[in-house]
Amino acid sequence: MTAQDMRFHTDTSTSNGTKHVSSRSQSKISSNGTNGHSATNGTPSPPKNGVSSSLARSSAHSFYGHDREEVTRLLIQGLDDLGYHGAANKLSQESGYEVESPTVAHFRHAVLQGDWTQAESLLFGSEPPGDGGGVSIHNGDPRGLKFVDGVDKDRIRFQLRTQKYLELLESKDLGTALMVLRQELTPLKQDRTALQHLSSLLVNTPDGLRREARWDGATGESRQLLLHDLSKSIAPSVMIPEHRLASLFDQVKQNQVAHCLYHNPTSSPSLFADHVCERSQFPLRTVLELNQNAGEVWAMEFSHDGRRLATSGQATDVLIFDTSVFQELYRLTDHTDHVAYLAWSPDDTHLVTCSHDRTARVWDADSGQCILKIDHHGPSVVTTAAWSPDGQSFVTGCLHGDHRLCLWSIEGHQIYNWSVNYRVQDCAISPDGKLLVAISSETQIMVYNFESREEEYTINLKHKMTSITISRDSRYMLINMANCEVQLIEIDTAEIVRRFLGQQQGEYVIRSCFGGADQNLVISGSEGRSNSVFPTVTITLTNLVRCPSLHMA
């Protein structure tokens, strides 16, 4: 597909959104040739009297080092995305460029209208009649559209024909559907398991079909989603990715934020100026000290709404503060030994605490009353707890006994016992509710499917770990290591993404967490009376926030 293929015809232009077809695209498809197809086969008509002045201007120079055609086509697509279709038309006419060729527009239309024969012909091309007679029904480039290098074309055919097959089943045309399965899908020799699943759908009701295939039908979003997937395999110069200009703006903002060492605001950076956060905007000074806890503070957590702060530690009491004035709301006194861990429920109505007195307790956060005591952990201290996303159950972990990793209902009933043989140091449930991750007091990370309770995989590290937390998007886990290191690990791949160095850790349990407006910071406690703050994109130590006891910075 050459640059000239993108030149404008007065009756051919279209936007690139898979869920939006502009009036320009509609008029192109309906006004060109027989049956709504272009008679030009994607080749532009030559301009009158040679090259127009607008085309001469457009080819005279680049746009500040950028390809003029690319910039113009992106602007046309962006104007269509914004709803300024008249302005998009005007820019196409004045520049001589269009977003995509008529062949691409017809392909898009064929997919969205369910014309699968035409869609496949336009995508892959077809040979014209060999004897020179007759009329070809093909309305695009006989070579088809240009693909991204390395694309498996049979996989693309399989996607198209699968949609065709499902729509035939939905319309109860079982004979034709069976023919497509045998003669069009099977010869492609794709995933045998997928073929078997498709075959199993033959005997089904339309509702059952949509449920079993996880597919919303021909009138749903399935065609748009198919077009979106197919577009990823087509060369972007031919079929610009949808909403490309907005995507580039996102990348610009993300890059600026990534290079902003002290970034912390909640608002999105402006496109009008280069983004930078001053060091003075970062919380580096202690503004309040809370000294109501007796002894060392081992655990603290803000409620999700930010209105309360719970703290615990060496003493037996758990304190809850009102963060509007940082006055003590409740002092929870039922534990008889150190309280090593606590966690708020997702809706902030309950607080679970874990103690060396070998119990876990659940408290009503509004009254400060203990409503549940879990004392089935045998001779072991309870080290950790994690709430399920719905707040109706929670997991506890301990070092010894037969209930080292257990799931409990809010009423105190044991739902599941993983019966592990390692000492559970800490655990976390991913915010999407799909995974439970537990770390041992040694060097193992165990990842479980929280829905099926089955183990997914195990990671063996070189050093002991002290804590784990999972990012808000459920993509990463943050592990504190006893060798003065914090590791950021991608959950899907189990790969170490980054290592953060600088905090001191040896004798005590040190915890880290994600912080900042967009969780773009890693904040870790540290021995030696200091905290460490790291940007998640770089490995630069930004500052040490002095923390002699429990300080609010």
N, C-alpha and C positions, 0 to 999 in steps of 0.2 A: 504494500500500500504506500504509494509515494505521496509527497506533499501535495502534488497536483490533484490527487484523489480527494483531498479535503476542500478544494476550491468550491465556491458557492454557485448554485444555480438559483435562479429567481424563485423556483418552486420546490426547492429541496433543502431542508434544514431541520434539525431535531435536537431536543435536549437529551441528556444521558441518564436521567434518573429512572430506575427500574419501576418505581411506583407512580411516575408522573409522565404523561405523554402530552407535550405541549401542542398548541394549535398549529404550530409550524410543522411538527412531525405528522400530525393527522392529515394536514392538507397535502403533504408530500406523498403519503401513502395512497391517498384517495384520488389524486389527480394525475398520476403518472402512469400512462399505459393502460393496458387491458387488465381487468381483475385487480385494480389497485396497485399495480407494480410498475416500477420505473422502466421506461423504454430505453434509458441511457446506459443501463447495466453498470452504473457507478462511475461512468466517465463523464467529466464535465464538458459542457458546451463551450466552445472557444469564445472569448469576448469579442465584441464588435470592434473593428478598426484596430486590431492588435490588442496589446495589454492595456487595460484601463489605468487611469492615473492613480486610482487607489491601490491597484495591485503593484504598480511601479513604486509607490511610496512604501508599501509593506515589504517589498523585497530589497529596499535600498540599504537597510541596516538592521541590526538586532535591537532588541529592547534592553538597553543597559546590560549587555552581556548575555541576555536570555534569548532563546529562539522566539522570534516574533510570532510564528504560526502557533507554537504551543501556548504562548501567553494569550493570544487572541481567542483560540478555541476554548481555553479554560475560562476566560471572561464570559464568552457566550454561554457556556454551560452554567457558570455561576449566576448569571443574570436570569436564566431560566429557573434555576433552583430558588432564586429569590422571588420568582413570580413576575419578573419584568420581561415578559415575553416579547412585547413590542420593541423594547430596547435591544433585546437579543437579536431579533430580526434585523433591526437597523444596523447593528454592528456587523452582522453577517453580510449584509448588502454592501456596506461601505468598505469592509476589509477584503471581501472576496473569499473568506474562509467560512467553513461550516464545522460544527462539532464532529460530525461523523458522516461517512458516505451513505448514499441511498441504499447500498447493499446491507450495511449495518442496521439502518433504520428498518428495512424490510425484515431482516432477521429478528430484530427486537419485536416487531409487530407479529410475526409468525409465531414466536414463542408465547407471547401474551394472549394470542387468539387460539392457541392450540392447534395450529397448522403444522404438524410435526414433519410431514414430508417436505414441505417448503422450507422449514427451519433447518433441517438436516442438509438439504440441497444448497442453501445459501451459506451454511457454515463450512461445509467441506468442498463445495463446488461440484460440477458435473461436466462431463464431456459433451460438446455440441454434436448434433447429428453428423455422421461421417460422410454422407453423400451430398451434403450441401443443400438438400431439399428439406421441406417441412419447416415448422416453426418450433423453436425450443421454448419450453415453458419456464426455463430458468431465467431469472431476472437479475442476477448478480454476476460477479466475477467468476468465470468457470474454474478458477483456481481456488475459490473459497476465500475465507477470511484468514488473515495471518495469525498464527498462534504464538504464544510464548514458547521459547526454546525448551525442548525436552518434554513437552506435553504429550501424554498418552491419549491419542485421538480415539482409541477404542473405549477408553474410560469415559470420554465426553459423549460418545454415541450411546454408551450404556446409561448415562444419566438422562439423556433425551428420551430414549426408548422406554426407560422405566416410568417416566412421567406419562408417556403415551399409554403404556400398559395399565397403569393405575387408573387413568381416566376411562379406559375401556371397561375395566372391571366396575368402576363406579356407575357407568351407564348401563351395566348388565349386558354388554356385548361380549359374552364369554367366548364365543367362537373366534372372533377376531383377536381377543386378548390372548387366547391360547396359541394362536398362530404367531403373534408377536413374541410370545415367550419362547416358542420353539425355533422360529426361523430368524428372529432379529436379535434377541437377547442372548440365548444360549451360544450361538456361534462366536460371540465376542470373547468367550472364555475369560470372563471376569470372575470376581469372588464367588466361589461355589456356594458358600454359606448364604450370600445375598440372593443367589438364584433360588436356592431351596426355600428361603423365606418368601420370595415373590410367588413361587409355585404354591405355597401353603395358603396364599390369599385368594386363590381361585374360588373356593367355597366359603363365601362370607357375605354378610349383608353390607350395604354401603356404610352404615355406622360402624360396624365391626371392622371393615376394611380401613377406614380412616383411623380407627383406634389402633389396630394392629400394625399398620404401616407408619404410624405417627406422622400423618399426612392430612392436611385440612381440605383436600378436594380441589377440583378444577376451578370452583368459584371462590376459593379461599386465597391464601397468599402463596400457594405452592408454585405457581408459574413465575411470579415475581422472584421468589427465592431461587428457583432454578436458573432464571436469567442472571441473577446476581452471582451465583456460583460459576456459571459458564463464562461470564465476563472476565473472571480471574484468569482464565486460560487463553483469552484472546489478547493479542499484543495491545498494550495501552495506547499506542499511537493510532491504532485503528478504532478501538472502542475505549474511550477514556473512562477510567473507573468512576463510579457514581460519586457525586459531591466532592470531586477532586480538589477544587479550590478551598473548600472548607477544611478538607483533610490537610492541605498544605498549611493553612493558617494554624491548625492544631499543632502541627509539627514545629512551626516557628515558636509558638508559645511554650511548648514542652521543652524545646531546646534552651530557650531563655531561662525558664524556671530551673532547668538542670544545671545551668551555669551560675545561678544566683545562690551564693553560699549561704545567705541568711534568709532565704525565702520562707515565709510563714503565713502570708495573708490568705483569706478565703476567697477573695475575688479573683476572677480571671484577668491576666495581664492585658493591657490595651495593645491594639495593633498600631496605634499612632506613635508610640515611642518605645525605645529599647527599655526592657524591664530590668530594674535593679532594686534590691531591698538594702537599706542602710544597716550597718551593724547596730546602730542605736535602736533599731526597731525590734531587735531580737531580745528575748527575755534572758538577760545575763546577770541581773542583780537580784538579790533576795529582797522581797517586799513584805514577807510575813513569815514568822516562825511560830509553829504550833508545838508546845511543850507539855501538853496535857497527858501524853502517854508516859507511863512509868517504865523506864528501861528503854532498850533499843526498839526501834520501829523496823519490823521485818516485812510488812506488807501494807500497801495502801492502794486504793483504787477509787477513782471518781465514778459516780453513777453515770449512766449513758446520757442522761439529760443535763449533767453537769451541776445539778443542784445540791448534791451531797458528796461527801468524801468519807470513806471508811478507812480506818487504820487499825493495825494490830501488831503484836510482836512478842517481846520477851515477857511482858506482863500477861495476865489472864484475861484482861478486859479488852473489848473491842469498842472503839469509839466511832461515832458517826457525827460529822460536822455539817452544819448548814453553810454552804459556800457563799451565800450572799453576804454573810457577816463573819463567817468562820467561827461560829460559836458552837459549842457541843450540843447536839440534839439528844443523843442517846448514849448511854454507857452500858454495853451488853456484858453481863457479869457471870453467866452460867458456866463458862469453861473453868477448869481447875488447873490448867497448865498452859504453857506458851501457846499462842495462836499464830501458826506459821503462814497461813494463807487465807485469803477471802476473795469472794467474787460476787458481783451483782448479777441478778437475773436480767435477761434482755429488756424486760419492761420496768426494771428498777423497783418492783414491788417486794422482792425478797433478796436476802443476802445469805450466802452460804459461807461458813467459816470452818477451818480445819485446824485441829489442835493436837498437841503432844499428849493430851489426856485421852487419846485414842478414839475420839469422837469427831463427827462432823455435825454441825448444827445449821438449821435453816431458820432465819429470823424474818418476821414481818417488818418490813422497812418503815412502815408508817406508824407502827406502835412500839417497835423495839422489843417485841415479845418473841421468845423462842417457840416456834410452832412444830419443830421436828428435830429429833435427835437420832443420828445413825451411829450405833455402837457395835456394829458387826465386823469390825476390822481386827479383832483379836488382840494380840499383844503389841500391835504396831501403832506408831504415830501416824496420823493422817496428813499427808504431805500436800495434796492438791485437790482441786475440784474444777469442773467446767460445766457450764449450762448448755443445754440444747437450745437451738434458736427459738423454739416455741415457748421456752420457759416452763414446760411441763415436766421436765426430767433433768437430771444432772449426773455427771460422772464423778466418782471420787477415786483417789489413788493413795496407796500406802506402801510401806516398805516390806512388810512381812504378812504371813497369814494366807487364808484361803480367799480373801476378798481384796486382792491388790488393785484390781481395776474393775469397778462395778458401776452399772447404770441403775439409778434409783428414780422412782416417780416422786412427784412433789408431795405425795401422801406417805412416802417412806417405804413403798413396796420395791423389792429388788426386781428389776426388769431383765437384767442380763449380767452375767459374771464372765469376764473374758478368761479367767483361770490362768493367768500368766505366771511364769516362773522367775520373773525379774523384779527388782525393787523399783517401784514407780516413783520417780523423782518429781515429775510434772506432767501435765497433759493439757490439751486444748482441742476444742471442737471447731471446725471451720465454720465461718458465719453462714455459708450456704447449706450447712447441715449434712454435707456428704461424707466428711472424713473426721475421724478421731485420731489424733497424733499423741503418742505417749513417749516419754524419754525415760530411760533407766538411770539409776544412779551411777552407772558405769559409762558405756560408750555406744549404746544402741538407741536408735530411733525407730519406733514401730508405728506404721501407718495402717489404720483399719478403715474399711468401709462402714460408716456409722449406720447405714440403713440395713445392710445385710449382716453386719457384725464380723465379716470375714477380714482376715489380714490381707492388705494389698501388697506391702513390701516392707523391708527392713533396711535401714542404713546403719552401717558400722563406721564410727568415727575413730580418730586416733586418741582423743582426749575425753575426759569426763565432762558431762554437761550439768548445768544447774537449772536452766529454765527454758521454756518455749512460749512463743506467742505467734499467732497467725494473723496475717494482714486482713484488712477489711474486705478485700476482693477475693479472698480465699486462694490466692496464687502463691504466696510465699510464707515460709516459716522462719522465725528469727530465733537462733539458738545461742545461748550464752555458754561459753566454754571455760573450763577451769584453767586453761593456759593463757588467760588474758586476751581472749579473742571472741568476737561475736560473728556468727556466720549467717548470711542470708541465703536460704536454700529455696529453689523453685520446687513446689510440691509435685507438679506433674512429672517433671523429669528427674527429680532427686539430685539435681546438679547444684553445686555451690555457685551462687551468682556473685557474691561479694564477701570479702572478709573485712571486718572493722577492728582496728587495733588502737590501743591507747588507754583503755580502762585497766585498772588493777584488780586482779581476782586471784584468790588463793585459798584462804581459810573459810570464807563465808559464802553463802548462797547469794549470788548476784543476779539480778533480773534486768532485762531490757524490754523495750516496747517501741512500737511505731508512734511517731508524734508529728506535730505540725498539722496545718489545715488539710493537706491532702495526703497525710501519712508519708511525707517526703523526707522525714527525719527519722533517725534511729537514736533513741535515748537509752543510755545504759547507766545503771548504778556502778559504783566503783569503790573499792577499798581505798584507804588513804584520804577519806573525807572529801571526796569530789565525785561529780557526775560527768559523764562524757556524752557529747551530742555530735552526731555524724549526719551529713547529708546522705541520702540513700544512693545518690548517683555517683558521688566521688568518695574517696576514702581519706578525706582531710578532717583532722580533728578541729572542730570549729571553736570550742571553748571548754573550759572546765568550770562548771557552776558549783561554787563552794556550798557544801551541804553538811554542816556539823551535826545537825539532828534532823528534824523534818522541816524543811524550808519550802516556802512557796515562791518560785522564781517566775 
